[in-house]
Amino acid sequence: MTDASHLGVPPLPLVRDAAAIMSFCVESLDDAVEDAAKLALLALAGGAASLLLRRASWSRRSTRAAAACVVVVLHPPVNVLADSLGDALTPVQRALRGAFMPGELPRAARPARRNQRGTATGAVIDDLVEDAFKLACVGSHALLGSALGTSLTQRALPRFAGTLIALGAPISEYQSCDEYGDLLGDMAQRWMEAETTG
């Protein structure tokens, strides 16, 4: 019998979506947990600041501005905490890789593209732009995947297939959104630092 492993995953919708979910768990779960933790903690901090300031009778505009400042100021320490949560998943990813992809090596670590000599403000701008883009990118894929999954579930496919498509669409694009967001953040950091120093 001929070995077909070099062909990769067949380009069939449900098969490709299932493979994307498995690949996501093995390759990007740590990044996704990091991003989810960062988003949840910053949303909680911004929401708490808004609630407290509204109760103190601040105007809507002042409350929003102050809440945004709280989020920006808390971003660096929250980023460090979220990074450590993502790093804690490394053993889980190794176990998943061993179970689902025995003998496969992990993807090569992304080279550090960030300007390590940049300013602290530049690093915050980099992270904020990267995270905002990634949220919009993955969110748009999730919205389209959900719409497609719901549409197909109501007409032809069983609920499981619709769920698989709804999850597979954003998950399959997560790494692309992450990498593009990183490049976009680096560009924003370089631009901001050039504008403030030159």
Beta strands, then each sheet from edge to edge (+ up, - down):
end
